[in-house]
Amino acid sequence: MLYLSTRGHPDRKHFCDILLEGLAPDGGLYLPEHYPQVDDATLARWRTVYHKQGYAELAFEILSLYIDDIPADDLRALCHKTYTAAVFGTGEIVPLRHIEDSLWLEALSNGPTLAFKDMAMQLLGNLFEYELKRRGEQLNILGATSGDTGSAAEHAMRGKEGVRVFMTSPHGRMSAFQQAQMFSLQDENIHNIAIEGVFDDCQDIVKAVSNDLEFKRKYKIGTVNSINWARLLAQVVYYFAGYIQATESNTEQVSFTVPSGNFGNVCAGHVARMMGLPIHTLVVATNENDVLDEFFRTGVYRVRSSADTHETSSPSMDISKASNFERFIFDLLGRDGAQVQALFGDALSQQGYFDLSQHPAFAQAASRYGFCSGKSTHADRLATIRDTHARFGMTIDTHTADGVKVAREHRSPGIAMLVLETALPIKFAETIVEALGHAPERPAKFVGIEDLPKRVQVMPADVAQVKAYIARHCD
Ligand SMILES: *Cc1c(COP(=O)(O)O)cnc(C)c1O
């Protein structure tokens, strides 16, 4: 399998080359040249694989269709090392929980940091360590986080050979729980940098460092952001595992609702559907930052300014633009790299939006690709958390609540609707208290983490100081 850029660059690359890279040289995102097709017999076999041999073996089956530059035995070992009951809390890894009628939750948040990002990041940690060792190279990951991504990355990379993490975060702006998840790590290869500023300042610093090509090369700076194809690929697996658990035979269809921000999670659902998984509808659920809902309703994709990006109670979906969305538009436009370049390279940077409402392909987003969308607000979120607690005795997190609210608006008779649970409520306890009047249950291993010793360097929002810190901590 070779990979190409969504903006039409002629180069074709193997999996391990794009694993350690960010964007393609023309600024596009990588996608496989084609989506491997899963026929009925294969899907039936995978059903048995999941039930008899488990999630890790299913992951190996799916990943091996996309990765031809890691020997099969090694890839299988990496999958089995990643997806264990010890790391993810259950043997099913992604168990379903029933809510009502045909509505289910698919639990993706029982990994080390209690958000679905662990599903992909844990695999990425093992893939990085494997590939860097094979090449005899080192990588220094520089990132910016407002919470979930940074902690998932640190917990995936801690103690890994050949990798260091430098994670910037806005000083004093993450919840006490999120700070504790990151700052309590004592591993030598993990560096927390708390920036005196907001999340945008952290992102600007990361951009400035990455744009200094000489520094970037000298200190082998890399990223683990959501456009990384390996992260997206790892997420494809749980759409298959959800389908297998919700159905008895391959004649049935299911729908998924996905609490969305950067479009990474639901894009993995799109890939699964393109492979032939019988998905009826992919419902994109947004919060007040409704860039994606606006597109699927109107055909207009309009990125927001920082001033127009709301701080909400489902903060991991507070985005101004959806960084993975280009992948879907590439498929929607018949994989025409020149058109994608005109939209994402030119129109967005010149006028801040593009409009496909009159384009013949736009109607196919729903009719051919199965997408629809909806939006949830703070009031909806509170009402949904209260209602699910009162009627089913279940406490759900704020992002998952956005999913449940929107899922209820898009059910079809006779088709199971799976809402992806993207975090556990303890990560966003303040809003749960606002909704229910009491704090959510805390898993035993997180009791008292706020009191653990912290390892963090506070710094002004100054690129030169961050660079000096990195230089000091690389050999
Ligand atoms: C990252 C995140 C999301 C959004 O996922 P995308 O892949 O960016 O669409 C939703 N919920 C939670 C809890 C997250 O951490």
The ligand as an SDF file (V2000), in Angstrom:
LIG
                    3D

 15 15  0  0  0  0  0  0  0  0999 V2000
  -10.3400   15.0190   20.7790 C   0  0  0  0  0  0  0  0  0  0  0  0
  -11.7020   14.8460   21.3610 C   0  0  0  0  0  0  0  0  0  0  0  0
  -12.8740   14.9630   20.5750 C   0  0  0  0  0  0  0  0  0  0  0  0
  -12.8450   15.3720   19.1160 C   0  0  0  0  0  0  0  0  0  0  0  0
  -12.3100   14.3990   18.2750 O   0  0  0  0  0  0  0  0  0  0  0  0
  -11.8100   14.7610   16.7890 P   0  0  0  0  0  0  0  0  0  0  0  0
  -11.1130   13.5720   16.3040 O   0  0  0  0  0  0  0  0  0  0  0  0
  -10.9200   15.9660   16.9470 O   0  0  0  0  0  0  0  0  0  0  0  0
  -13.0510   15.0930   15.9980 O   0  0  0  0  0  0  0  0  0  0  0  0
  -14.1020   14.7280   21.1870 C   0  0  0  0  0  0  0  0  0  0  0  0
  -14.1820   14.4000   22.4950 N   0  0  0  0  0  0  0  0  0  0  0  0
  -13.0850   14.2810   23.2810 C   0  0  0  0  0  0  0  0  0  0  0  0
  -13.2520   13.9460   24.7200 C   0  0  0  0  0  0  0  0  0  0  0  0
  -11.8130   14.4820   22.7440 C   0  0  0  0  0  0  0  0  0  0  0  0
  -10.7190   14.3680   23.5270 O   0  0  0  0  0  0  0  0  0  0  0  0
  1  2  1  0
  2  3  1  0
  2 14  2  0
  3  4  1  0
  3 10  2  0
  4  5  1  0
  5  6  1  0
  6  7  2  0
  6  8  1  0
  6  9  1  0
 10 11  1  0
 11 12  2  0
 12 13  1  0
 12 14  1  0
 14 15  1  0
M  END
$$$$
